[in-house]
Amino acid sequence: MRDHLRAGVAIFNDGYYHAAHDAWEDHWLDLEAGSDDERLLHGLIQYSGAVVHARERNWTGAVGLAESAQTYLAPLPADYRELALEPVRSSLTGLATDPELIERQSPIQIEHEGTAPTLSDLDIGPTTIAAVVFAEVFGYDEEPIEQARAYAQRDLEAGDDASQFITLLFDFVREDEHRGIVFQRLKEHVDRRQAREKDVEGLF
């Protein structure tokens, strides 16, 4: 839960509002309906949707989603899962009352674990989630990203904190201008690792 929540918050705070929806939804679908965790992610998903609608000047859609998000988040405490909900609820009230507010000021920065994290603040767990989301959003093949994610986890468990897969996943998420180049390098590393594993399997 923590990694999906934090990944979505950082993606949102960096201005990728629709992509934040995807990061939260991946985990939300697995949660028990009506649970506090489900309500939190459902509310955040609808909040991001309200922001997207408002930025597209779909005022009716923005108001509807803002009001729905308020309903989901209302029963939760002010600091649930270390996410500061009062600013989110206040922002939702503003959107529901005046969705054109989005044209006068940017959405709030969501606070989690005492700060408003951006993509550059994420550790490897949330970063791997953001990488998969960005692959889908920006039209990259998701398979090499998923494979790099598995290799990064394997390298971490083996004590290899300097793994190239970890470095490249961080770069893929954080470097907007070079994402295409980073993806190519990451795919090459995945192909080489797969070839080495295949060669080893062929020895037995």
Residue pairs with C-beta under 8 A, 6 or more apart in sequence:
1 27
1 37
1 81
2 81
2 125
3 125
3 126
3 128
3 129
4 23
4 24
4 26
4 27
4 41
4 126
4 129
5 24
5 27
5 40
5 41
5 81
5 83
5 112
6 112
6 113
6 117
6 122
6 126
7 23
7 122
7 126
7 127
7 129
7 130
7 133
8 20
8 21
8 23
8 24
8 44
8 48
9 20
9 83
9 110
9 112
9 116
9 117
10 117
10 118
10 119
10 121
10 122
10 126
10 130
11 19
11 20
11 23
11 119
11 130
11 133
12 20
12 48
12 107
12 110
13 109
13 110
13 116
13 117
13 118
14 118
14 119
16 134
16 137
17 48
17 51
17 52
17 55
17 107
18 48
18 52
18 137
19 133
19 134
19 137
20 44
20 48
21 45
21 48
21 49
21 52
22 133
22 136
22 137
23 129
23 130
23 133
24 41
24 44
24 45
24 48
25 41
25 45
26 129
26 132
26 133
27 41
28 38
28 41
28 42
28 45
31 37
31 38
31 41
32 38
36 75
36 76
36 80
37 81
39 72
39 73
39 75
39 76
40 72
40 73
40 76
40 80
40 81
40 83
42 69
42 72
43 69
43 70
43 71
43 72
43 73
43 76
43 88
44 69
44 73
44 88
46 65
46 66
46 68
46 69
46 72
47 65
47 66
47 69
47 73
47 88
47 91
47 92
49 61
49 65
50 61
50 62
50 63
50 65
50 66
50 69
50 92
50 95
50 99
51 62
51 95
51 102
51 107
53 59
53 61
53 62
53 65
53 99
54 62
54 95
54 99
54 100
54 101
54 102
55 102
59 99
59 100
62 95
62 99
62 102
63 95
63 96
63 99
66 92
66 93
66 95
66 96
66 99
67 92
67 96
69 92
70 89
70 92
70 93
70 96
73 85
73 88
73 89
73 92
74 89
76 85
77 85
78 84
78 85
78 86
79 85
82 112
82 113
82 114
83 110
83 111
83 112
84 110
84 111
84 112
87 108
87 110
87 111
88 108
88 110
90 108
91 107
91 108
94 101
95 101
95 102
109 116
110 116
115 121
119 127
119 130
119 173
119 174
120 174
122 130
122 173
124 152
124 156
124 166
124 169
124 170
127 169
127 170
127 173
128 149
128 152
128 153
128 169
130 173
131 145
131 148
131 149
131 169
131 172
131 173
132 142
132 145
132 146
132 149
134 140
134 172
134 173
134 179
135 141
135 142
135 145
135 172
135 183
136 142
138 179
140 179
140 183
141 187
144 183
144 186
144 187
144 190
145 169
145 172
145 183
145 186
147 190
147 194
148 165
148 168
148 169
148 186
148 189
148 190
149 165
149 169
151 163
151 165
151 190
151 193
152 163
152 165
152 166
152 169
155 163
155 165
155 166
156 163
156 166
164 189
165 186
165 189
165 190
168 182
168 185
168 186
168 189
169 186
171 178
171 182
172 179
172 182
172 183
172 186
175 182
